[in-house]
Amino acid sequence: MILEIENYTVNYGSFRALNSISLKLPVTSIGLLGPNGAGKSTLIKAILGLIKPDSGRGRFMHFDLSSRDKRIRQYVGYMPESECLIPGFNAIQYVSYCAQLNGMSRRDAFKRAHRVLYLVGLDEARYRKLDTYSTGMKQRLKLAQAIVHDPYLLFLDEPTNGLDPDGREEMLDLIREIAEIENRCIVLSSHLMRDVERCTEYLVILKDGQVKTEGYIRDLCAGEADRYLLRVSPDVERAVNTLKSKGIEVQNRHSREPSFEVLLRQPVKPRDLFEILITEGIQIRQLVPRNFTVEEVYRKYVDLEKELAHAV
């Protein structure tokens, strides 16, 4: 595990932003997903020591997070959601200054600043004043300052905020390149499911300052053992009625789609579907285990309380 926190609680006055959160995060790319106000940014700031938790303890590598050991800066990078640029600086000055704050010598900081500005696509604008930068360029610059000191763990808080579709795709490509080619652990916080799904392997879903679920995306999205996606032709309606008459549960049937889900309960097996439908002259085009999307997993946990409230 690269990072462990136990019972982290943060209060803003009477408002509880984090409610006794415990996590053990593996060495991989991690997504923090949740609606606005879920506690994602607060969690990152508490881990980084930018705000002090009211209770709880944490460990990063061999460091106790409560010690506020300055050496942690050498291993951690942070791209905040909010504006963090210094007026009057150009990109080289700004990024090299950030590198020195994280323990690099002035000479090494300037060398590294040139390299990371090239990596994020700002090499031709590195001597321009930051006040003249577009939103997309500022986001790239925030990413550059976060990686300039070659950190092992990189926190990215809403990195695609304010970007147009093309800029968003380019930013996500950069993040994936940094995670895979530069071999860094990333923690990407976002309310956008596609950003998290595209760039990370491990998912933590937050809501109301609590962890609703966590795990590797492949495991969270794995289909239930008895649920299948079935595609048939030519008569979909007849196939549905035939299966229902045999006591097989049909779900997510859409009138315009030639596919639907079936729930097979013991002792019914997939081969029984073939026998039932072929006997009726219905051809099976596809029968595969039904996997969930990240959005479906998210809705399952984030909307659960809403569903329970409606049920009362």
JONORHU-V69711 format. One record per backbone hydrogen bond with DSSP energy under -1.0 kcal/mol. NH is the residue of the N-H (numbers start at 1). CO is the residue of the C=O. E is the energy in kcal/mol with one decimal. If there is no record, write none. Layout:
nh: (NH/NH)
co: (CO/CO)
e: (E/E)
//
This chain:
nh: (2/3/4/5/6/8/9/10/12/15/17/18/19/21/23/25/28/30/31/32/33/34/38/43/44/45/46/47/48/50/51/54/55/57/59/60/61/63/65/67/68/72/73/74/75/77/79/89/92/94/95/96/97/98/99/100/101/102/103/104/109/110/111/112/113/114/115/116/117/118/119/120/121/122/128/130/132/133/138/139/140/141/142/143/144/145/146/147/148/150/152/153/154/155/156/157/158/161/163/168/169/170/171/172/173/174/175/176/177/178/179/180/181/182/185/187/188/189/190/196/197/198/199/200/201/202/203/204/205/206/207/209/210/212/213/215/217/220/221/227/228/229/230/231/232/233/239/240/241/242/243/244/245/247/248/251/257/260/261/262/263/264/268/272/274/275/276/277/278/279/281/282/283/285/286/288/290/292/297/298/299/300/301/302/303/307/308/309/310/311)
co: (25/25/59/23/57/21/55/18/15/12/10/10/209/8/5/3/26/186/202/188/204/190/35/39/40/41/42/43/44/45/45/9/9/6/4/63/2/60/58/64/65/69/70/71/72/153/155/86/126/90/91/92/93/94/95/96/97/98/100/99/105/106/107/108/109/110/111/112/113/114/115/116/118/117/125/89/129/130/134/135/136/137/138/139/140/141/142/143/144/147/75/75/185/77/187/79/189/158/160/164/165/166/167/168/169/170/171/172/173/174/175/176/177/177/152/154/30/156/32/192/193/194/195/196/29/29/215/31/213/33/210/38/207/205/205/203/201/216/217/224/262/288/260/286/258/283/235/236/237/238/239/240/241/244/243/261/254/230/251/228/249/226/265/269/270/271/272/273/274/275/278/277/233/231/231/229/227/221/293/294/295/296/297/298/299/303/304/305/306/307)
e: (-2.2/-1.4/-2.8/-2.6/-3.2/-3.1/-2.1/-1.4/-3.4/-2.0/-1.8/-1.8/-3.3/-2.8/-2.1/-3.0/-1.5/-3.2/-3.3/-3.2/-2.9/-1.1/-1.7/-2.3/-2.0/-2.6/-2.3/-2.3/-2.4/-2.1/-1.3/-2.5/-1.3/-1.9/-3.1/-2.2/-1.6/-3.0/-2.1/-1.7/-1.1/-1.8/-1.3/-1.2/-1.6/-2.6/-2.9/-1.6/-2.1/-2.5/-2.8/-2.2/-1.9/-2.2/-2.0/-2.0/-1.9/-1.0/-1.8/-2.0/-2.6/-1.9/-1.9/-2.7/-2.3/-1.8/-1.6/-2.6/-2.1/-1.6/-2.0/-2.1/-1.1/-3.4/-1.3/-2.7/-1.8/-1.6/-2.3/-2.1/-1.9/-2.3/-2.4/-1.8/-2.3/-2.4/-1.1/-1.2/-1.1/-2.0/-1.1/-2.7/-2.5/-3.0/-3.0/-2.7/-2.8/-1.6/-1.9/-2.8/-2.1/-2.2/-2.2/-2.3/-2.2/-2.1/-2.3/-2.3/-2.3/-2.6/-2.4/-2.8/-2.2/-1.6/-2.3/-3.0/-3.1/-3.3/-2.6/-1.5/-2.9/-2.3/-1.5/-1.8/-2.3/-2.3/-3.1/-2.9/-2.6/-2.8/-2.2/-2.4/-1.4/-3.1/-1.0/-1.8/-2.8/-2.5/-2.4/-1.7/-2.4/-3.3/-3.3/-2.7/-2.0/-2.0/-1.7/-2.5/-2.4/-2.5/-2.4/-2.4/-2.1/-1.8/-2.4/-2.9/-1.7/-2.3/-2.6/-2.4/-2.4/-3.0/-2.3/-1.3/-1.2/-1.8/-2.5/-2.7/-2.7/-1.6/-1.7/-2.7/-2.6/-2.7/-1.8/-1.9/-2.1/-2.8/-2.1/-2.8/-2.9/-2.0/-1.6/-3.2/-1.9/-2.3/-2.4/-2.3/-1.9/-1.3)
//
